[in-house]
Each structure stands twice: as structure tokens, then as C-alpha cells.
């Protein structure tokens, strides 16, 4: 069996594949560059046979060629986050025990401070992409591991999620069909490339389709607006935090910049938001500025994407749509029984998109699945008029206060409607009277008209039932976030209770 991504690339060799910080590259360039990398990795072998290859490479051409080279040599690609400090890099290297670490010259010095328990040789992308003698490639791919991506969820040490080539192909075919990808598309990539969002939804979907992926090494709001204003993009995908930063940059721009940026953004055929809940005020403000109603979807590292609002049709605020093609989704109660219509339950997912295993964690892999292959996501949702609405993580977003189950995400959406609120996070802290005390950390706009704690309390009392009103309100400068810009609620809890067991 041949490698489908490579086979498809051979169908359009002269088409533009990647525009990166290093230059402009065709699919023929990608085929040559990745073959060079594969030859260097094989070093005379016929097959890496699932050996792990870690790589610390910034987003760009070198990243894509390295990733494809690992795949073409039969290895498992383990992207290291360029934003991670040495201890986190060491953890991934120790956990995967790679055959080799590939480092970009601009980042190689970072590895000097990484103390690992395993001795691993390091080569540069310059050496890797120079290649070696051409070798024959392995003859089977789909059932093999393709990537190990690390996810920590809400508790415990990060777990390596083993994603097979079959998983990637299923995810890509589902998304390209549902979102109307074609070879005429041109997408801007400003996401980090150690998560599914950037790797699969953007980069691999583009290259599967014969489209062009324009890559920024890092996110910069004005640079993204500048690229949108060039007028040749058709798609953009980001996280809610990025859209909020783009909104802020637009609001701080000149009148002429605003007009040009808005007109250019209106011409894109699709803009997508994911990786965190999209606040309704952000969706509405973005639509005011650009005319674009963001398409919100739901997924996670272990499953890729499972739910999506429609490409054509109504995109309901606060909802993430219906199951994607080829994906089965159900809601179950705490006993594992399906819930009736209108009731909340845990999201469980089944299909060829679902990952194979947690790396070297058989017990955790087994406990992650219910009977008949259903993956337990740990997320709560409810179906309203056929569309799924995410209520949050069972472990951090579903609070039990005053004898009621409370969705922290719903309270957050309500608080964001208060004038002057930029962002917020709601968490539960153990309380002898309420079971869990609802607490809200709020970021307000820096102006004389910013709401006070009492303003926020009055607003909440007018909008929310008594058991949902935050018992403690804090106004903070910012909220703790991870590399994807997602609020880390265990860290938020420490704002209220430094001794909280998180």
C-alpha cells in the first residue's frame, strides 16, 4: 500500500504547496525534500518500523518536510512544542525514547538545557534535508502509528496520544468533505504545530486537497490582518483567544485599515473557531467586523473533529452542530446509559477517526473506552433542536452548587454580556454550604467605565438563578493559559484557593 498523501501530491507537482518564512515551495519540492529527509533517517535501513523521531522545528517549510520525511521512512513523528520549557521537552523525549531528535538551527541551543534520562543523538534540519542515498520506502502505512501528540486533559501528567495514518486519513476526508476543501483553496496557518488543530485541520487538509498553506512562524495580530488584506486567502482557522486579539487589533487600527481589513476578511469563504468554547459575544463582534459567522466545531486530540456546525446552513451561537461524516456520537449518563432528548450527558465518540492508544499506558487506554469502542471524552453536552451544546468538562466545568448541576461555560457566556468584560473563567471551590462555591475571575477593559466587583455581582444576580451567582468575584489582569491560548482552570482555582487540590 502506498502513502496516500504522497500519491496525491504526485498528482499536482507544480501546484503551490507551502509559503513559509523560508520561501515558496511546490508539491514537487515537498516530494523531493521529504524524500531527502526519509533517506537520511533510514540511513540504509528499509524501514524505521515505528521508531519515534522527535523534532523541534518552528512552523514553516522545514517542519513540513521533516514531518513528511518521518512518515515516508516509516517512523512516528513526535513534534516538540517550541513554546515549552526544558523540563516539558525532557518529559516527552524520555517518554517516547526516540531514535533521534531533529532540531532546527534556530532552536538547537534549547536542547542544551534539556536533561533527559536517555541518550539521544541530535541532528539539524539542515543535515536532515540534505538527505542521503535514495532508499525504498515501507510498503504499508494506514495501520501504523503516524504521530504521538501530548495532551494532559485536566489532571495528571501529559499522555502521549498515538494517532495512526488511518486516523489522520479519516479525519482529513471527513473535514475536507464537510467544509468544501478544493485545490483552489489558500489557507493561512498561524497556529502552533504540536496540536491536532494546526497539524490536521489546517496543514494536512490543505496538502491532501492540493491547496496552498501559507505558514506564519508565530501569531501576530497585525501580521494576520496584513495577510488577510492581501486578498488571496480563502480560509482561516484559529482559537477564540486569537479572534479576540484580532478584534482588539482591528479596534486599535486606523479607519482606513479597518475598512480595508473588513472588506478583505469578508471575501474569505470560511473562517473556523475551535479548541475552546467560542463566547457568543466574540462570535457576534467578529461578524459585525467581517461579515463572517465563525463556524464552531468540537474535537480533541484523541478523536480529531467529531461535531461541526454546517458549512452551508444555520450556525447556531453557542452550539457545535452535528456529527461529522463517518463519526458516531452519543450522550450517556453516569451509568453509561443513553440519555433522553433534552437531557445532558457525557459525549462518547466512535469511528475510524478515534486514536489507537495512549503511549505505553494500557490501563489508561482501557479505561478511556466504554464497551464496543466508544471513547469517553469527559465532556458534557446537551442536544437542542438537533445541535449539540457543550456544557464543559465533567472534571472542571460541571459544578455541583446548591444541589444543582451548573455549567461553568453558561455562566461565563452570561458574564461576558456585561459591558466592559473582556474575558472570564468560572470554577468551583469546595464549600460546606453550597457543595461547590461558584467563583469567577474576570478580566475587564482598562477604562474609567470598567465594571467593578459590585457591578458584576448586580449583573449576575439579575441574570442568573441564586445557585449560579458567583459567590466570589475577582477582577484580574489576565487569565492563566496554555500554549493554545486556552484558559487553564486548575490554575484559575489557585486565584481563589492557593491550597486547592488541583
N, C-alpha and C positions, 0 to 999 in steps of 0.2 A: 504494500500500500504506500503510495507516495504522500508527500506532505501537502495538504490542500492549499495552505497559504502560498507556498512556493509555486504550485501548479497554476494558481490563479494569477500570481504575479507575472508568470511567463506569458500570460495571455495579453498583457498590455505593457511590454517592456519600456516603451518610450514615454509612457504617461508619467506625470509628475507625482512622486510618492511622498517625499518629505521636504519641507522647507524648515531648516533648523538654524541655530546660531552658527553652525559650521558652513552652511551653504545650501544649495538647491540640488536635489537628487531625484533621479528617475527610478522606476521599478527595476530597470536593468542594473543600475548602480546598487540597489538594495540586494539584488540577487548575487552580484559579484562580491559585495562587501561581506555579506553574511556567509558566503561560501568560503571566503578567506578566513573568517573567524572560525568557522566549523573545522576547516583543515588544521588550523593552529591548535585548536582544542583537542582534536583527535590525535595529533602527533603520531600517526602511524597506526592507530587502532582502527578497527572497523566501526566501533560503536561505543559511546560513553555509557550506554546501558543504564541510564537513570542516575548517573553521578550528579551531585549537586554542584552548580557553579554560582557562587555569589558574585554580584557585580555592583560596584559603587560608581555609578555613571550619571551625570546630570541629564535631564531631558534634552533630547536632540538626536542627531544622526548617529552618533557613536552608541547611544543607548539602543536604538532600533536594530542596528547591525549586530551588536553584541547579543541582544535577546534572540534574534533570529538565528544567529550562529550557534548559540547553545542548543536551540531546538533542532537545528539541522544536524547537529552532531549526536543527537540522542540524549542530551543532558536535561536536567531540571534547572530552570532559571530561578534564581533567588535574588530579586532586586533588593539592595540595601537602601534605606531611606537616607537621602543626602542631608536631611534635617536632623537626623538622630545623633545624640552624643555617643562617645566611645563605648560606655557600658552597654547601650542598647545594640550597637553594632556587634560587640563581642558576644552578646547573648544569641543573636541569630547565627553567627558563624559557629559558635560552639554547638548550638542545637542541630544544625544541618550537617556539620562536619564535611564541608565541601572539598572537592578535589582541587579547587583553585579559586582564588579571588581575583577578579578583574577590576582594576581601578583606573579611572580617568586621571591623566596627569595633574589636573587642577585639584583633585581630591585625594591623591595618593598619600599626602602628608597626614591626612586624618587617620589613616591606618597605623601610623607610627605610635599613636596614643591608645590603640586598641589592644588590650591584654586578653588573649584567649588561651584556653587550656589545650587547644590543638594547634599544631604547626601546619600552616597552610601556605603554599607558595603564592606569590602575588605577581601578576603581570599587568602591564599598562594596556590601555585600549590601542595605543599606537602600535605596540608589538602584536597584539591580537589581530588587528585588522590588516596588518601586513601579510598575514596568512602564511601558508607553507605549501607543501606539495598537495595537490588536489586529491581528496580521498573520496571513496564511495560513501554514500550516506546510509544510515539504517533504513530498513525496508518496512518498518511498522511504527505507527505513531499514536493512533487515536486512543488506545487503551493505556498509554503511558502517562506518567506524571509530566506536566509541562512547566508548572510553576509551584513554588511554595510562597504564599503571602502570609504575613503575620497579622493576626488580629487578637486583641486582648479582651474584646467584649466589654464587660463592666467590672469584672473581678478576675483576680489571678494573673499569673504570668502569661505573656503572649503565646498563642498557639499557632503552629505552622499549618496552614490550610493547603492541602495537596489538591491542586486543580489539574485535571487531565486535559490532553488535547481534545478529547471528545467533549468535555465540559465546555471548553472555550468555543469549539465549533458550534455547539448547541446554543450557547448564549449569543454568539455573533449572528447566527442565522435567524434567531428569534428577533433580535433587535433590528437588524437591517431590514427585515421584512415589515416589522411593526412600525418603524419610523421612516420608511421610504428611502433608504440609502440608495445612491446610484454612483456610478463612476464620475459623474459631473459634480459631485459634492466637494466642498473645500471647508474643512473644519479647523478651528483654532484650538490648540491644546495648551492650557495654562495650569493644568492640574499636576500634582506630584505623581510620579510613576512607580509607586510601590503599593498602589491600591487598584482594585478592580475598575473603579470609575474611569481613571485615566488610561489604564492598560487595555481594557476590553472595550468599554463603551465608546471610547474615542479612538485611540490609536489602532486597535485591531479591527474594529468595524470599518474604519476608513481604508485600511490596507486590504481587507477582504473584498471591499467594494471596488477597488481600483481608483479610489478617490485620493485627494491630496490632504495631508495632515501638516499644518503649519504649527511648529512647536516653539513655545517660549521656554527659556531655561528656568524662569521663575515668574510668578504672578506679579504684575504691576498694573494698577487700575488704569492709569493714563495710557500705558502701552497697549492694553487690551482695547481700549476705546480707539486708539490710533489704528490698530489693525482692523477693527470693525469698520472704521471710516474709510478704509481703502476700497471697500465696496465689492470685494471678490469672495467674501465668505458666504457660506450657505447655512452652516450650523455652528452652534456654540453650546457647550455644556459646562456647568460649574456647580458649586455648592452654595447654599443660601448665604453664607458669610461673604463669598465673592460677590454675589449680586448686591449685597448691602454696601460693599466697598465701591462697587461700580456706581451705585446710586449716589453715594457720598461724593465721588469724584465728579459726577455729572452736575451735582448741585453746586460744587465749588468752581465749575468751569465758567468760561465767558459765555455770553449769549450766543455768539456765533458758533462756538464749539458745541454748545448744547444742541443747537439746531442741526448742525451737520451730523453729530453723533446719533441723534434720534432718527434722522432720516435714513442713515446708513443701517442702523440696527433694525429698522422696520422692514428692510429688504431681505433679511435672512428668512429662510423657510422654516427653521425650527430652533428653539432655544429650550434647553432641558435643565432642570434642577434636581439634585439628589444628594445622597449620603447623609442627609439630616432633614428633619421636618422643615418644610418651607412655610414660614409665617405668612398668613394671609395678607397682612399689611405690606410685606415685601413683594409678594406677587402683584398686588394691586398697584403699588407705586411703580414697579418695573413696567407694567402695562401702560400706565399713564405716560411714562417717559418714552417708551419704544413702540407701543402698539402691539407688543408681543405678550401673549399669555403663556407664561412658562409651563412646560409640560413636566409635571412632577411624577416621579416613579419611585418604586420601592425595591430595594435589594440589599444584599450584604455579601461579604467576601465568600461565604460558603455556598451561596446559591446564584451568584451573579444577580441578574434582574429577574424579579418574579411578577411584579404588578406594574402597570403603566396606565396613565391617562391616555386617551386616544390621540393619534396624530391628526386625524380628521374627526371632528365631533366635539362635544362639550367637555371641557377640562374643569372639573369642579374644584373650587378652592377648598383646601383642607383635606382633599381626598387624593388617593394614588391610583385610582382606576381599577382595572380588572386584570385577571391573569394574562400574561403574555403568551403568544403561541408556543405550544409544546410544554407549558408549565402547568402543573396541577397545584392548586392552593385550597386549603380548608381551614376552618376555625374550630378549635376544640376547647372544652372546659378543662378544669384541673384534673379530671379523671381520664382525659383523653377522648371523651365522647363528643361528637359534633354538636355545635350549639345551634339553637333555632334561629331563624331570621330575626335580625334586630338585636341579638344578644352579642356581647363581647366575648372573645376567646383568643387563645394563642394561635398565631399564624403557623401553619405547618406546610411545607413545600416538598413536592416530589417531581422528579423529571431528570432528563439527561444533563441538565444544567447544574445539578447538585454535586458538590465536591465528593471526593472519594474517601478521604480520611484526614484526621489531624496527624501530623507528622510524629511518628513514634509515640502516639498516645492512644493505644487501643481502647482503654477503659473510657476515656472521654469521647472517643468516636462512637463507641457503642451507646453511651448514654445520650448522645446528641440525636439519635434516631428512635422514632417510635416504630411500631410494627409496620411491615410492608413498605419500608423505605421512606417513610415520612420524616423529614428533617424538622426538628423542633427549633424554631427561630428564637423563641424567648420574647417575641414582640406580641403585644396585644392589639387587636383591631376589632372593628365592627363593620358590617356591611350595611350601607344606607342607599336604598334605591339602586342596588346593583354595584355600587362603587365602594371600595374598601377605604376606611378611615383609620389611620394608625393612631392608637392611643398611647403607645410608648413601650419601653422595655419593662417587662414584668418586674425586674430587679431594681430599677431606679425611677421609672416613670409612673408606675401604678402604685399609688399611695392608699393606705387604709386609714382614713381620718373620720372620727365621729361616727363609726360604724358603716361608713360608705367607702366604696372603691372610687378613687379620684384619679383622673388622668392629669398628670402634670403638664402635658402638652396643651390640653384645652385651657388650663389656667394661664399658661404662657401666652397663648394666642389672644386671650381676653386682655391681659395686661398690656400687650403691645398696641392695643387700640387706644390706650391713654396717650394724649398729646405729650410729646417730649420723651417718650420711651423709645430708646434705640434698640435695646435687646434685654432679655431677661432669662433666668433659669429658675425653675421651681423644683425643690427637693423635699423629701420627708425626713424629719429627725425624730427619733423615739420620744414619746411623750406619755406620761402616766394618765393624763385625762383624755387625750384625743386618740391615743394609739400611735399615730404619727402626727407630728406638728408640721403643717404646711408652711414652708419658708420660701421666700422669693428674693433673689438677688437681681437688682435692676440696674441697667446702665441707662443713664438719661443724657439727653442732649445738653451740651455745655452752653447754657444761656441763662439769662436772668429769669426767663419764663419756665425753666425746668421744674417738673413736679417735685414736691417734697414727699417725705415718707407719709405725712398725713394726707396729702393729696392722693397718693396711690392707695392708701388704706380706704379713703372715702370712695374712690372709684371702684375698688374691688368689692366693697360692701354693696354698692348699688348694682353691680353686675352679677355677683356670684352668690350661691347658696352659702349659709353660715359655715358648713364644714369645708368649703373650698376657699374661704377667705384666708390669705396667708396670715398666720399667727405672728410671724416675724418677717419684717421687710428691711432689706439693706440696699442702700444706693452705693454702687461700686464703680470704680473707674473702668473695669473690663472684667470679662469672664474667662476663667481658665479654659484653654482649648488644646486640642491635639493638632498634629501636622496637617490634617484635612480641614482645620478650622472648626471642627465640631466641639461643642461645649462638653467638657469632661465633668460629669455631675458628681462623681466621688470627690473631686477636688472642690467643687462648689460647696459640698457638705461641710468642708473644713472651715468655710467662711462663717458658718453658724455654730459649729461644734468641733473645735480642733481635735477633740478626743473621740470623735465619732468613729465607729468601726466601719471603715470603707474598704 
